[in-house]
């Protein structure tokens, strides 16, 4: 977490099996690399920048969820606005960004 915001990011090792479980469990959408693809998730990727994803090798896969979904609800009733997952499948590394 940074300051008093809900933004946080972390780099982690993630096997393909664990990545699939995370993507399926949170119902993350694939985010195409196509810069013309218009969605709230692709806009988040452009706005938030790479963060810890800058350390990943190309090509990377991106998945995300936005709009304070139930999957990101906190115990107190509030929810994170979005979650972005950037994956480097060759090195089994990932960057997780949430706010």
C-alpha positions, 0 to 999 in steps of 0.5 A: 500500500502507498500512503493512505490510499488503497493502491498497492502492488507486488511482484510474485512468482506464479506458476501457470496453474496458480495463475489460472486459479487466480484468473478463474477464481476472481473472474478476471478478463483478458486484456488484449495488447491491442492499443485500439481495444477500448474498455475500462480495463485497457484504459486502466492499463494505460493510465496506471502504467506498468508499475511492477510490470516493468520488470517483466519480460515481453510479451506479457499477458494482462488480466483484470477486473474493475468497477468494485466487483463483488470479488474484490469486496472487503470485510467492512463492505467497501471494495477495491476499484480494480485489480490488474494482473500482468504475467510473464509466463516464461519466467513464471513471474507476475505483477499484481496491482490493486486499488 
